[in-house]
Amino acid sequence: MNPMILLQFQGAWERFKNQHPKFPLFMKAVSNNALMENSVIEITVTTPEGKSFQSNLKLSADDLEMFEQLKQLLGK
């Protein structure tokens, strides 16, 4: 992994957290209480025009391992 891209991402993540302070708290609560095998994550994105895109996925053991690696990468 390119260390320069990682540094850029860390800066972008800090700006994101400042602009959306409730989101990291939500993610922390989810990761501490709801990320387990067979949990379902549902995502909806709504455009300014009102068009919605939806998807969901059921978490597998492999998914949980990837989330754990991501947490380590982000220093969480």
mmCIF file of the N, C-alpha and C atoms, coordinates in Angstrom:
data_MODEL
# 
_entry.id   MODEL 
# 
loop_
_atom_site.group_PDB 
_atom_site.id 
_atom_site.type_symbol 
_atom_site.label_atom_id 
_atom_site.label_alt_id 
_atom_site.label_comp_id 
_atom_site.label_asym_id 
_atom_site.label_entity_id 
_atom_site.label_seq_id 
_atom_site.pdbx_PDB_ins_code 
_atom_site.Cartn_x 
_atom_site.Cartn_y 
_atom_site.Cartn_z 
_atom_site.occupancy 
_atom_site.B_iso_or_equiv 
_atom_site.pdbx_formal_charge 
_atom_site.auth_seq_id 
_atom_site.auth_comp_id 
_atom_site.auth_asym_id 
_atom_site.auth_atom_id 
_atom_site.pdbx_PDB_model_num 
ATOM 1   N N  . MET A 1 1  ? 0.840   -1.168  0.000  1.00 0.00 ? 1  MET A N  1 
ATOM 2   C CA . MET A 1 1  ? 0.000   0.000   0.000  1.00 0.00 ? 1  MET A CA 1 
ATOM 3   C C  . MET A 1 1  ? 0.891   1.240   0.000  1.00 0.00 ? 1  MET A C  1 
ATOM 4   N N  . ASN A 1 2  ? 0.517   2.203   -0.802 1.00 0.00 ? 2  ASN A N  1 
ATOM 5   C CA . ASN A 1 2  ? 1.259   3.443   -0.925 1.00 0.00 ? 2  ASN A CA 1 
ATOM 6   C C  . ASN A 1 2  ? 1.074   4.288   0.339  1.00 0.00 ? 2  ASN A C  1 
ATOM 7   N N  . PRO A 1 3  ? 2.147   4.557   1.099  1.00 0.00 ? 3  PRO A N  1 
ATOM 8   C CA . PRO A 1 3  ? 2.017   5.329   2.338  1.00 0.00 ? 3  PRO A CA 1 
ATOM 9   C C  . PRO A 1 3  ? 1.480   6.742   2.107  1.00 0.00 ? 3  PRO A C  1 
ATOM 10  N N  . MET A 1 4  ? 1.772   7.328   0.955  1.00 0.00 ? 4  MET A N  1 
ATOM 11  C CA . MET A 1 4  ? 1.284   8.678   0.660  1.00 0.00 ? 4  MET A CA 1 
ATOM 12  C C  . MET A 1 4  ? -0.241  8.685   0.547  1.00 0.00 ? 4  MET A C  1 
ATOM 13  N N  . ILE A 1 5  ? -0.790  7.663   -0.091 1.00 0.00 ? 5  ILE A N  1 
ATOM 14  C CA . ILE A 1 5  ? -2.244  7.568   -0.217 1.00 0.00 ? 5  ILE A CA 1 
ATOM 15  C C  . ILE A 1 5  ? -2.867  7.360   1.158  1.00 0.00 ? 5  ILE A C  1 
ATOM 16  N N  . LEU A 1 6  ? -2.222  6.574   2.004  1.00 0.00 ? 6  LEU A N  1 
ATOM 17  C CA . LEU A 1 6  ? -2.723  6.358   3.361  1.00 0.00 ? 6  LEU A CA 1 
ATOM 18  C C  . LEU A 1 6  ? -2.753  7.670   4.142  1.00 0.00 ? 6  LEU A C  1 
ATOM 19  N N  . LEU A 1 7  ? -1.711  8.485   4.018  1.00 0.00 ? 7  LEU A N  1 
ATOM 20  C CA . LEU A 1 7  ? -1.689  9.788   4.689  1.00 0.00 ? 7  LEU A CA 1 
ATOM 21  C C  . LEU A 1 7  ? -2.793  10.698  4.164  1.00 0.00 ? 7  LEU A C  1 
ATOM 22  N N  . GLN A 1 8  ? -3.010  10.692  2.852  1.00 0.00 ? 8  GLN A N  1 
ATOM 23  C CA . GLN A 1 8  ? -4.086  11.497  2.269  1.00 0.00 ? 8  GLN A CA 1 
ATOM 24  C C  . GLN A 1 8  ? -5.438  11.023  2.781  1.00 0.00 ? 8  GLN A C  1 
ATOM 25  N N  . PHE A 1 9  ? -5.609  9.719   2.866  1.00 0.00 ? 9  PHE A N  1 
ATOM 26  C CA . PHE A 1 9  ? -6.870  9.170   3.358  1.00 0.00 ? 9  PHE A CA 1 
ATOM 27  C C  . PHE A 1 9  ? -7.110  9.582   4.803  1.00 0.00 ? 9  PHE A C  1 
ATOM 28  N N  . GLN A 1 10 ? -6.067  9.533   5.614  1.00 0.00 ? 10 GLN A N  1 
ATOM 29  C CA . GLN A 1 10 ? -6.224  9.904   7.021  1.00 0.00 ? 10 GLN A CA 1 
ATOM 30  C C  . GLN A 1 10 ? -6.690  11.350  7.152  1.00 0.00 ? 10 GLN A C  1 
ATOM 31  N N  . GLY A 1 11 ? -6.149  12.240  6.336  1.00 0.00 ? 11 GLY A N  1 
ATOM 32  C CA . GLY A 1 11 ? -6.593  13.634  6.344  1.00 0.00 ? 11 GLY A CA 1 
ATOM 33  C C  . GLY A 1 11 ? -8.036  13.765  5.890  1.00 0.00 ? 11 GLY A C  1 
ATOM 34  N N  . ALA A 1 12 ? -8.393  13.044  4.843  1.00 0.00 ? 12 ALA A N  1 
ATOM 35  C CA . ALA A 1 12 ? -9.772  13.069  4.344  1.00 0.00 ? 12 ALA A CA 1 
ATOM 36  C C  . ALA A 1 12 ? -10.729 12.513  5.388  1.00 0.00 ? 12 ALA A C  1 
ATOM 37  N N  . TRP A 1 13 ? -10.316 11.455  6.086  1.00 0.00 ? 13 TRP A N  1 
ATOM 38  C CA . TRP A 1 13 ? -11.158 10.852  7.128  1.00 0.00 ? 13 TRP A CA 1 
ATOM 39  C C  . TRP A 1 13 ? -11.384 11.846  8.263  1.00 0.00 ? 13 TRP A C  1 
ATOM 40  N N  . GLU A 1 14 ? -10.356 12.591  8.664  1.00 0.00 ? 14 GLU A N  1 
ATOM 41  C CA . GLU A 1 14 ? -10.507 13.595  9.721  1.00 0.00 ? 14 GLU A CA 1 
ATOM 42  C C  . GLU A 1 14 ? -11.500 14.680  9.304  1.00 0.00 ? 14 GLU A C  1 
ATOM 43  N N  . ARG A 1 15 ? -11.408 15.132  8.058  1.00 0.00 ? 15 ARG A N  1 
ATOM 44  C CA . ARG A 1 15 ? -12.362 16.141  7.567  1.00 0.00 ? 15 ARG A CA 1 
ATOM 45  C C  . ARG A 1 15 ? -13.774 15.576  7.550  1.00 0.00 ? 15 ARG A C  1 
ATOM 46  N N  . PHE A 1 16 ? -13.916 14.323  7.106  1.00 0.00 ? 16 PHE A N  1 
ATOM 47  C CA . PHE A 1 16 ? -15.227 13.671  7.070  1.00 0.00 ? 16 PHE A CA 1 
ATOM 48  C C  . PHE A 1 16 ? -15.821 13.606  8.473  1.00 0.00 ? 16 PHE A C  1 
ATOM 49  N N  . LYS A 1 17 ? -15.009 13.201  9.460  1.00 0.00 ? 17 LYS A N  1 
ATOM 50  C CA . LYS A 1 17 ? -15.496 13.103  10.839 1.00 0.00 ? 17 LYS A CA 1 
ATOM 51  C C  . LYS A 1 17 ? -15.931 14.469  11.370 1.00 0.00 ? 17 LYS A C  1 
ATOM 52  N N  . ASN A 1 18 ? -15.209 15.521  11.003 1.00 0.00 ? 18 ASN A N  1 
ATOM 53  C CA . ASN A 1 18 ? -15.582 16.865  11.445 1.00 0.00 ? 18 ASN A CA 1 
ATOM 54  C C  . ASN A 1 18 ? -16.888 17.327  10.809 1.00 0.00 ? 18 ASN A C  1 
ATOM 55  N N  . GLN A 1 19 ? -17.114 16.948  9.564  1.00 0.00 ? 19 GLN A N  1 
ATOM 56  C CA . GLN A 1 19 ? -18.329 17.355  8.856  1.00 0.00 ? 19 GLN A CA 1 
ATOM 57  C C  . GLN A 1 19 ? -19.535 16.509  9.237  1.00 0.00 ? 19 GLN A C  1 
ATOM 58  N N  . HIS A 1 20 ? -19.306 15.285  9.676  1.00 0.00 ? 20 HIS A N  1 
ATOM 59  C CA . HIS A 1 20 ? -20.389 14.341  9.996  1.00 0.00 ? 20 HIS A CA 1 
ATOM 60  C C  . HIS A 1 20 ? -20.103 13.687  11.349 1.00 0.00 ? 20 HIS A C  1 
ATOM 61  N N  . PRO A 1 21 ? -20.139 14.448  12.445 1.00 0.00 ? 21 PRO A N  1 
ATOM 62  C CA . PRO A 1 21 ? -19.693 13.921  13.742 1.00 0.00 ? 21 PRO A CA 1 
ATOM 63  C C  . PRO A 1 21 ? -20.519 12.758  14.284 1.00 0.00 ? 21 PRO A C  1 
ATOM 64  N N  . LYS A 1 22 ? -21.760 12.617  13.872 1.00 0.00 ? 22 LYS A N  1 
ATOM 65  C CA . LYS A 1 22 ? -22.584 11.520  14.383 1.00 0.00 ? 22 LYS A CA 1 
ATOM 66  C C  . LYS A 1 22 ? -22.246 10.183  13.722 1.00 0.00 ? 22 LYS A C  1 
ATOM 67  N N  . PHE A 1 23 ? -21.715 10.236  12.497 1.00 0.00 ? 23 PHE A N  1 
ATOM 68  C CA . PHE A 1 23 ? -21.460 8.997   11.765 1.00 0.00 ? 23 PHE A CA 1 
ATOM 69  C C  . PHE A 1 23 ? -20.412 8.110   12.438 1.00 0.00 ? 23 PHE A C  1 
ATOM 70  N N  . PRO A 1 24 ? -19.261 8.645   12.863 1.00 0.00 ? 24 PRO A N  1 
ATOM 71  C CA . PRO A 1 24 ? -18.296 7.770   13.552 1.00 0.00 ? 24 PRO A CA 1 
ATOM 72  C C  . PRO A 1 24 ? -18.860 7.172   14.837 1.00 0.00 ? 24 PRO A C  1 
ATOM 73  N N  . LEU A 1 25 ? -19.698 7.923   15.555 1.00 0.00 ? 25 LEU A N  1 
ATOM 74  C CA . LEU A 1 25 ? -20.322 7.387   16.765 1.00 0.00 ? 25 LEU A CA 1 
ATOM 75  C C  . LEU A 1 25 ? -21.252 6.232   16.420 1.00 0.00 ? 25 LEU A C  1 
ATOM 76  N N  . PHE A 1 26 ? -22.003 6.398   15.336 1.00 0.00 ? 26 PHE A N  1 
ATOM 77  C CA . PHE A 1 26 ? -22.882 5.329   14.860 1.00 0.00 ? 26 PHE A CA 1 
ATOM 78  C C  . PHE A 1 26 ? -22.064 4.096   14.494 1.00 0.00 ? 26 PHE A C  1 
ATOM 79  N N  . MET A 1 27 ? -20.981 4.297   13.736 1.00 0.00 ? 27 MET A N  1 
ATOM 80  C CA . MET A 1 27 ? -20.149 3.171   13.310 1.00 0.00 ? 27 MET A CA 1 
ATOM 81  C C  . MET A 1 27 ? -19.516 2.469   14.508 1.00 0.00 ? 27 MET A C  1 
ATOM 82  N N  . LYS A 1 28 ? -19.118 3.227   15.524 1.00 0.00 ? 28 LYS A N  1 
ATOM 83  C CA . LYS A 1 28 ? -18.540 2.616   16.724 1.00 0.00 ? 28 LYS A CA 1 
ATOM 84  C C  . LYS A 1 28 ? -19.579 1.758   17.436 1.00 0.00 ? 28 LYS A C  1 
ATOM 85  N N  . ALA A 1 29 ? -20.805 2.280   17.568 1.00 0.00 ? 29 ALA A N  1 
ATOM 86  C CA . ALA A 1 29 ? -21.872 1.510   18.221 1.00 0.00 ? 29 ALA A CA 1 
ATOM 87  C C  . ALA A 1 29 ? -22.169 0.239   17.440 1.00 0.00 ? 29 ALA A C  1 
ATOM 88  N N  . VAL A 1 30 ? -22.212 0.353   16.118 1.00 0.00 ? 30 VAL A N  1 
ATOM 89  C CA . VAL A 1 30 ? -22.477 -0.817  15.277 1.00 0.00 ? 30 VAL A CA 1 
ATOM 90  C C  . VAL A 1 30 ? -21.347 -1.831  15.419 1.00 0.00 ? 30 VAL A C  1 
ATOM 91  N N  . SER A 1 31 ? -20.105 -1.364  15.341 1.00 0.00 ? 31 SER A N  1 
ATOM 92  C CA . SER A 1 31 ? -18.988 -2.314  15.390 1.00 0.00 ? 31 SER A CA 1 
ATOM 93  C C  . SER A 1 31 ? -18.884 -2.991  16.755 1.00 0.00 ? 31 SER A C  1 
ATOM 94  N N  . ASN A 1 32 ? -19.299 -2.300  17.810 1.00 0.00 ? 32 ASN A N  1 
ATOM 95  C CA . ASN A 1 32 ? -19.238 -2.894  19.147 1.00 0.00 ? 32 ASN A CA 1 
ATOM 96  C C  . ASN A 1 32 ? -20.421 -3.804  19.456 1.00 0.00 ? 32 ASN A C  1 
ATOM 97  N N  . ASN A 1 33 ? -21.553 -3.598  18.794 1.00 0.00 ? 33 ASN A N  1 
ATOM 98  C CA . ASN A 1 33 ? -22.777 -4.282  19.201 1.00 0.00 ? 33 ASN A CA 1 
ATOM 99  C C  . ASN A 1 33 ? -23.500 -5.074  18.120 1.00 0.00 ? 33 ASN A C  1 
ATOM 100 N N  . ALA A 1 34 ? -23.184 -4.846  16.848 1.00 0.00 ? 34 ALA A N  1 
ATOM 101 C CA . ALA A 1 34 ? -24.023 -5.450  15.819 1.00 0.00 ? 34 ALA A CA 1 
ATOM 102 C C  . ALA A 1 34 ? -23.274 -6.189  14.718 1.00 0.00 ? 34 ALA A C  1 
ATOM 103 N N  . LEU A 1 35 ? -21.974 -6.010  14.616 1.00 0.00 ? 35 LEU A N  1 
ATOM 104 C CA . LEU A 1 35 ? -21.246 -6.694  13.551 1.00 0.00 ? 35 LEU A CA 1 
ATOM 105 C C  . LEU A 1 35 ? -20.926 -8.112  13.990 1.00 0.00 ? 35 LEU A C  1 
ATOM 106 N N  . MET A 1 36 ? -21.785 -9.013  13.544 1.00 0.00 ? 36 MET A N  1 
ATOM 107 C CA . MET A 1 36 ? -21.584 -10.430 13.825 1.00 0.00 ? 36 MET A CA 1 
ATOM 108 C C  . MET A 1 36 ? -22.050 -11.214 12.610 1.00 0.00 ? 36 MET A C  1 
ATOM 109 N N  . GLU A 1 37 ? -21.597 -12.426 12.530 1.00 0.00 ? 37 GLU A N  1 
ATOM 110 C CA . GLU A 1 37 ? -21.959 -13.270 11.396 1.00 0.00 ? 37 GLU A CA 1 
ATOM 111 C C  . GLU A 1 37 ? -23.471 -13.351 11.270 1.00 0.00 ? 37 GLU A C  1 
ATOM 112 N N  . ASN A 1 38 ? -23.959 -13.219 10.042 1.00 0.00 ? 38 ASN A N  1 
ATOM 113 C CA . ASN A 1 38 ? -25.371 -13.257 9.652  1.00 0.00 ? 38 ASN A CA 1 
ATOM 114 C C  . ASN A 1 38 ? -26.130 -11.973 9.953  1.00 0.00 ? 38 ASN A C  1 
ATOM 115 N N  . SER A 1 39 ? -25.470 -10.941 10.503 1.00 0.00 ? 39 SER A N  1 
ATOM 116 C CA . SER A 1 39 ? -26.114 -9.629  10.585 1.00 0.00 ? 39 SER A CA 1 
ATOM 117 C C  . SER A 1 39 ? -26.295 -9.117  9.158  1.00 0.00 ? 39 SER A C  1 
ATOM 118 N N  . VAL A 1 40 ? -27.325 -8.306  8.949  1.00 0.00 ? 40 VAL A N  1 
ATOM 119 C CA . VAL A 1 40 ? -27.606 -7.749  7.629  1.00 0.00 ? 40 VAL A CA 1 
ATOM 120 C C  . VAL A 1 40 ? -27.347 -6.249  7.660  1.00 0.00 ? 40 VAL A C  1 
ATOM 121 N N  . ILE A 1 41 ? -26.560 -5.781  6.702  1.00 0.00 ? 41 ILE A N  1 
ATOM 122 C CA . ILE A 1 41 ? -26.328 -4.349  6.521  1.00 0.00 ? 41 ILE A CA 1 
ATOM 123 C C  . ILE A 1 41 ? -27.168 -3.911  5.329  1.00 0.00 ? 41 ILE A C  1 
ATOM 124 N N  . GLU A 1 42 ? -27.995 -2.894  5.535  1.00 0.00 ? 42 GLU A N  1 
ATOM 125 C CA . GLU A 1 42 ? -28.811 -2.335  4.466  1.00 0.00 ? 42 GLU A CA 1 
ATOM 126 C C  . GLU A 1 42 ? -28.374 -0.897  4.229  1.00 0.00 ? 42 GLU A C  1 
ATOM 127 N N  . ILE A 1 43 ? -28.243 -0.532  2.962  1.00 0.00 ? 43 ILE A N  1 
ATOM 128 C CA . ILE A 1 43 ? -27.780 0.802   2.599  1.00 0.00 ? 43 ILE A CA 1 
ATOM 129 C C  . ILE A 1 43 ? -28.765 1.403   1.604  1.00 0.00 ? 43 ILE A C  1 
ATOM 130 N N  . THR A 1 44 ? -29.141 2.654   1.840  1.00 0.00 ? 44 THR A N  1 
ATOM 131 C CA . THR A 1 44 ? -29.971 3.412   0.910  1.00 0.00 ? 44 THR A CA 1 
ATOM 132 C C  . THR A 1 44 ? -29.274 4.731   0.624  1.00 0.00 ? 44 THR A C  1 
ATOM 133 N N  . VAL A 1 45 ? -29.143 5.068   -0.652 1.00 0.00 ? 45 VAL A N  1 
ATOM 134 C CA . VAL A 1 45 ? -28.608 6.360   -1.069 1.00 0.00 ? 45 VAL A CA 1 
ATOM 135 C C  . VAL A 1 45 ? -29.707 7.054   -1.853 1.00 0.00 ? 45 VAL A C  1 
ATOM 136 N N  . THR A 1 46 ? -30.032 8.288   -1.451 1.00 0.00 ? 46 THR A N  1 
ATOM 137 C CA . THR A 1 46 ? -31.069 9.067   -2.118 1.00 0.00 ? 46 THR A CA 1 
ATOM 138 C C  . THR A 1 46 ? -30.425 10.301  -2.732 1.00 0.00 ? 46 THR A C  1 
ATOM 139 N N  . THR A 1 47 ? -30.628 10.479  -4.037 1.00 0.00 ? 47 THR A N  1 
ATOM 140 C CA . THR A 1 47 ? -30.068 11.632  -4.734 1.00 0.00 ? 47 THR A CA 1 
ATOM 141 C C  . THR A 1 47 ? -30.865 12.886  -4.379 1.00 0.00 ? 47 THR A C  1 
ATOM 142 N N  . PRO A 1 48 ? -30.316 14.067  -4.664 1.00 0.00 ? 48 PRO A N  1 
ATOM 143 C CA . PRO A 1 48 ? -31.080 15.298  -4.421 1.00 0.00 ? 48 PRO A CA 1 
ATOM 144 C C  . PRO A 1 48 ? -32.408 15.328  -5.189 1.00 0.00 ? 48 PRO A C  1 
ATOM 145 N N  . GLU A 1 49 ? -32.484 14.594  -6.288 1.00 0.00 ? 49 GLU A N  1 
ATOM 146 C CA . GLU A 1 49 ? -33.718 14.538  -7.072 1.00 0.00 ? 49 GLU A CA 1 
ATOM 147 C C  . GLU A 1 49 ? -34.725 13.548  -6.499 1.00 0.00 ? 49 GLU A C  1 
ATOM 148 N N  . GLY A 1 50 ? -34.333 12.795  -5.484 1.00 0.00 ? 50 GLY A N  1 
ATOM 149 C CA . GLY A 1 50 ? -35.240 11.851  -4.840 1.00 0.00 ? 50 GLY A CA 1 
ATOM 150 C C  . GLY A 1 50 ? -35.136 10.415  -5.327 1.00 0.00 ? 50 GLY A C  1 
ATOM 151 N N  . LYS A 1 51 ? -34.225 10.128  -6.238 1.00 0.00 ? 51 LYS A N  1 
ATOM 152 C CA . LYS A 1 51 ? -34.046 8.758   -6.716 1.00 0.00 ? 51 LYS A CA 1 
ATOM 153 C C  . LYS A 1 51 ? -33.278 7.962   -5.665 1.00 0.00 ? 51 LYS A C  1 
ATOM 154 N N  . SER A 1 52 ? -33.764 6.757   -5.358 1.00 0.00 ? 52 SER A N  1 
ATOM 155 C CA . SER A 1 52 ? -33.140 5.932   -4.319 1.00 0.00 ? 52 SER A CA 1 
ATOM 156 C C  . SER A 1 52 ? -32.463 4.703   -4.909 1.00 0.00 ? 52 SER A C  1 
ATOM 157 N N  . PHE A 1 53 ? -31.338 4.368   -4.326 1.00 0.00 ? 53 PHE A N  1 
ATOM 158 C CA . PHE A 1 53 ? -30.610 3.146   -4.642 1.00 0.00 ? 53 PHE A CA 1 
ATOM 159 C C  . PHE A 1 53 ? -30.460 2.392   -3.332 1.00 0.00 ? 53 PHE A C  1 
ATOM 160 N N  . GLN A 1 54 ? -30.791 1.107   -3.344 1.00 0.00 ? 54 GLN A N  1 
ATOM 161 C CA . GLN A 1 54 ? -30.751 0.310   -2.123 1.00 0.00 ? 54 GLN A CA 1 
ATOM 162 C C  . GLN A 1 54 ? -30.026 -1.005  -2.371 1.00 0.00 ? 54 GLN A C  1 
ATOM 163 N N  . SER A 1 55 ? -29.365 -1.464  -1.323 1.00 0.00 ? 55 SER A N  1 
ATOM 164 C CA . SER A 1 55 ? -28.713 -2.769  -1.371 1.00 0.00 ? 55 SER A CA 1 
ATOM 165 C C  . SER A 1 55 ? -28.592 -3.290  0.053  1.00 0.00 ? 55 SER A C  1 
ATOM 166 N N  . ASN A 1 56 ? -28.344 -4.586  0.176  1.00 0.00 ? 56 ASN A N  1 
ATOM 167 C CA . ASN A 1 56 ? -28.097 -5.162  1.492  1.00 0.00 ? 56 ASN A CA 1 
ATOM 168 C C  . ASN A 1 56 ? -27.150 -6.337  1.336  1.00 0.00 ? 56 ASN A C  1 
ATOM 169 N N  . LEU A 1 57 ? -26.538 -6.705  2.445  1.00 0.00 ? 57 LEU A N  1 
ATOM 170 C CA . LEU A 1 57 ? -25.669 -7.876  2.445  1.00 0.00 ? 57 LEU A CA 1 
ATOM 171 C C  . LEU A 1 57 ? -25.700 -8.518  3.818  1.00 0.00 ? 57 LEU A C  1 
ATOM 172 N N  . LYS A 1 58 ? -25.558 -9.825  3.819  1.00 0.00 ? 58 LYS A N  1 
ATOM 173 C CA . LYS A 1 58 ? -25.480 -10.584 5.066  1.00 0.00 ? 58 LYS A CA 1 
ATOM 174 C C  . LYS A 1 58 ? -24.002 -10.846 5.345  1.00 0.00 ? 58 LYS A C  1 
ATOM 175 N N  . LEU A 1 59 ? -23.565 -10.490 6.540  1.00 0.00 ? 59 LEU A N  1 
ATOM 176 C CA . LEU A 1 59 ? -22.152 -10.609 6.885  1.00 0.00 ? 59 LEU A CA 1 
ATOM 177 C C  . LEU A 1 59 ? -21.723 -12.056 7.082  1.00 0.00 ? 59 LEU A C  1 
ATOM 178 N N  . SER A 1 60 ? -20.577 -12.372 6.499  1.00 0.00 ? 60 SER A N  1 
ATOM 179 C CA . SER A 1 60 ? -19.967 -13.690 6.665  1.00 0.00 ? 60 SER A CA 1 
ATOM 180 C C  . SER A 1 60 ? -18.755 -13.558 7.586  1.00 0.00 ? 60 SER A C  1 
ATOM 181 N N  . ALA A 1 61 ? -18.185 -14.672 7.958  1.00 0.00 ? 61 ALA A N  1 
ATOM 182 C CA . ALA A 1 61 ? -16.971 -14.667 8.779  1.00 0.00 ? 61 ALA A CA 1 
ATOM 183 C C  . ALA A 1 61 ? -15.837 -13.949 8.045  1.00 0.00 ? 61 ALA A C  1 
ATOM 184 N N  . ASP A 1 62 ? -15.733 -14.139 6.726  1.00 0.00 ? 62 ASP A N  1 
ATOM 185 C CA . ASP A 1 62 ? -14.710 -13.448 5.935  1.00 0.00 ? 62 ASP A CA 1 
ATOM 186 C C  . ASP A 1 62 ? -14.906 -11.937 5.983  1.00 0.00 ? 62 ASP A C  1 
ATOM 187 N N  . ASP A 1 63 ? -16.162 -11.490 5.915  1.00 0.00 ? 63 ASP A N  1 
ATOM 188 C CA . ASP A 1 63 ? -16.455 -10.054 5.987  1.00 0.00 ? 63 ASP A CA 1 
ATOM 189 C C  . ASP A 1 63 ? -15.983 -9.480  7.318  1.00 0.00 ? 63 ASP A C  1 
ATOM 190 N N  . LEU A 1 64 ? -16.264 -10.204 8.395  1.00 0.00 ? 64 LEU A N  1 
ATOM 191 C CA . LEU A 1 64 ? -15.874 -9.739  9.723  1.00 0.00 ? 64 LEU A CA 1 
ATOM 192 C C  . LEU A 1 64 ? -14.359 -9.645  9.853  1.00 0.00 ? 64 LEU A C  1 
ATOM 193 N N  . GLU A 1 65 ? -13.652 -10.590 9.250  1.00 0.00 ? 65 GLU A N  1 
ATOM 194 C CA . GLU A 1 65 ? -12.190 -10.557 9.264  1.00 0.00 ? 65 GLU A CA 1 
ATOM 195 C C  . GLU A 1 65 ? -11.679 -9.322  8.521  1.00 0.00 ? 65 GLU A C  1 
ATOM 196 N N  . MET A 1 66 ? -12.297 -9.003  7.383  1.00 0.00 ? 66 MET A N  1 
ATOM 197 C CA . MET A 1 66 ? -11.908 -7.826  6.614  1.00 0.00 ? 66 MET A CA 1 
ATOM 198 C C  . MET A 1 66 ? -12.175 -6.553  7.413  1.00 0.00 ? 66 MET A C  1 
ATOM 199 N N  . PHE A 1 67 ? -13.320 -6.469  8.115  1.00 0.00 ? 67 PHE A N  1 
ATOM 200 C CA . PHE A 1 67 ? -13.622 -5.298  8.942  1.00 0.00 ? 67 PHE A CA 1 
ATOM 201 C C  . PHE A 1 67 ? -12.593 -5.151  10.059 1.00 0.00 ? 67 PHE A C  1 
ATOM 202 N N  . GLU A 1 68 ? -12.176 -6.254  10.636 1.00 0.00 ? 68 GLU A N  1 
ATOM 203 C CA . GLU A 1 68 ? -11.165 -6.208  11.699 1.00 0.00 ? 68 GLU A CA 1 
ATOM 204 C C  . GLU A 1 68 ? -9.843  -5.685  11.151 1.00 0.00 ? 68 GLU A C  1 
ATOM 205 N N  . GLN A 1 69 ? -9.468  -6.119  9.955  1.00 0.00 ? 69 GLN A N  1 
ATOM 206 C CA . GLN A 1 69 ? -8.243  -5.631  9.326  1.00 0.00 ? 69 GLN A CA 1 
ATOM 207 C C  . GLN A 1 69 ? -8.347  -4.139  9.027  1.00 0.00 ? 69 GLN A C  1 
ATOM 208 N N  . LEU A 1 70 ? -9.518  -3.686  8.595  1.00 0.00 ? 70 LEU A N  1 
ATOM 209 C CA . LEU A 1 70 ? -9.730  -2.266  8.318  1.00 0.00 ? 70 LEU A CA 1 
ATOM 210 C C  . LEU A 1 70 ? -9.603  -1.445  9.599  1.00 0.00 ? 70 LEU A C  1 
ATOM 211 N N  . LYS A 1 71 ? -10.162 -1.950  10.693 1.00 0.00 ? 71 LYS A N  1 
ATOM 212 C CA . LYS A 1 71 ? -10.039 -1.255  11.976 1.00 0.00 ? 71 LYS A CA 1 
ATOM 213 C C  . LYS A 1 71 ? -8.573  -1.128  12.381 1.00 0.00 ? 71 LYS A C  1 
ATOM 214 N N  . GLN A 1 72 ? -7.789  -2.179  12.172 1.00 0.00 ? 72 GLN A N  1 
ATOM 215 C CA . GLN A 1 72 ? -6.368  -2.138  12.505 1.00 0.00 ? 72 GLN A CA 1 
ATOM 216 C C  . GLN A 1 72 ? -5.635  -1.136  11.616 1.00 0.00 ? 72 GLN A C  1 
ATOM 217 N N  . LEU A 1 73 ? -6.001  -1.110  10.340 1.00 0.00 ? 73 LEU A N  1 
ATOM 218 C CA . LEU A 1 73 ? -5.386  -0.180  9.399  1.00 0.00 ? 73 LEU A CA 1 
ATOM 219 C C  . LEU A 1 73 ? -5.653  1.261   9.812  1.00 0.00 ? 73 LEU A C  1 
ATOM 220 N N  . LEU A 1 74 ? -6.867  1.526   10.296 1.00 0.00 ? 74 LEU A N  1 
ATOM 221 C CA . LEU A 1 74 ? -7.242  2.882   10.704 1.00 0.00 ? 74 LEU A CA 1 
ATOM 222 C C  . LEU A 1 74 ? -6.820  3.194   12.131 1.00 0.00 ? 74 LEU A C  1 
ATOM 223 N N  . GLY A 1 75 ? -6.205  2.213   12.788 1.00 0.00 ? 75 GLY A N  1 
ATOM 224 C CA . GLY A 1 75 ? -5.738  2.438   14.149 1.00 0.00 ? 75 GLY A CA 1 
ATOM 225 C C  . GLY A 1 75 ? -6.845  2.493   15.171 1.00 0.00 ? 75 GLY A C  1 
ATOM 226 N N  . LYS A 1 76 ? -7.873  1.714   14.961 1.00 0.00 ? 76 LYS A N  1 
ATOM 227 C CA . LYS A 1 76 ? -9.032  1.724   15.876 1.00 0.00 ? 76 LYS A CA 1 
ATOM 228 C C  . LYS A 1 76 ? -9.013  0.507   16.757 1.00 0.00 ? 76 LYS A C  1 
# 
